Amino acid sequence: MNHGRQFHSRFPNFGFDRLPWGVECDDGWIPVVNEFLILVAAMVSIGEFSLLQVKEKFGALQIYYTLSSTGAEAERRVHDARRLAFQRSLHVCEVCGKRGRLNLFAGLYKTVCEDHAHAEYGDGVPVEISDDGTGHGPYRPETDSFVKHRPTAREFHAGPLLVGWCLADHGRPWLHGWFFEHPEIADGTHGHTAPLLRLDDLVPPQWARTEDRLYRLGAFYHPAEREIRYWAQKQSRTALERGTAPGGLDEVNALLAFLRSTHWLSPTKIDQLERAYLKERERLGTTAHERHPYDGTGSDTER
């Protein structure tokens, strides 16, 4: 993915169109860069801030920029935001965005999680850091919600799996979906989690942290398709089988036909489901039989 182009569409005045190599880091740090840009956008006016380079260097995120016509306070705050991004990068895996630490791979420094400390780069040797290299005293990731809610690789692999998930907000955000490998819920059962603390900010999301546990995230369906699948699975009166799509069929039109044949939902309700699905496909600009990556639009539409 061309992250420079992606960021330019969101921050068109920050100079991404002039960066010769775009954003020079792996996907796991894209949320770190994004958080930095959000902070800067809240502090400066158009034309005052311009990026020169965004890159990995010695295992940390380095951001170079110019500032013009800004006061001392705004300059200090942008500098602090850059330092925060640098510090965060030393605790976030550059490859996948989970919790990480600085490692040395035969002369190459890279911040990675436990999974990627023994992968394509060979076997990494952890490097101890006392002040994260900024000279401004220790940074405490355990007090930074951006970092502390990220799972370690070990915690991620131990988490229950949530399939066909969606976001819901009943005063506080939750996740709904079908559970697998949960210590207290039978496999294939549909339900909701405890209130959501943080959703993985990579696309598509791989994990979610709630008030009581960490979840791995499986298949995602856009809202209209998911609602059709929810009702078809519920009408089957069986638990969802691991590895199958909710509703038991891949074709959404076949699921709609199944719902019509059961006479369980009213024809008006099924017509509403079909119209919403067709509008969703039109909005996404794809055919009815394609799968779509999570784009942040998920919502719960269950009755």
Secondary structure, 3 states (H helix, E strand, C coil): CCHHHHHHHHCCCCCHHHCCCCEECCHHHHHHHHHHHHHHHCCCCCCCEEEEEEEEECCEEEEEEEECCCCHHHHHHHHHHHHHHHHHHCCECCCCCCECEEEEECCEEEEECCCCCEECCEECEECCCCCCCCCCCCCCHHHCHHHHCCCCHHHHHHCCEEEEEEEEECCCEEEEEEEECCCCCCCCEEEECCCEEEECCCCCCCEEEECCCEEEECCECCHHHHHHHHHHHHHHCCCCCCCCCCCCCCCHHHHHHHHHHHCCCCHHHHHHHHHHHHHHHHHHCCCCCCCCCCCCCCCCCCC
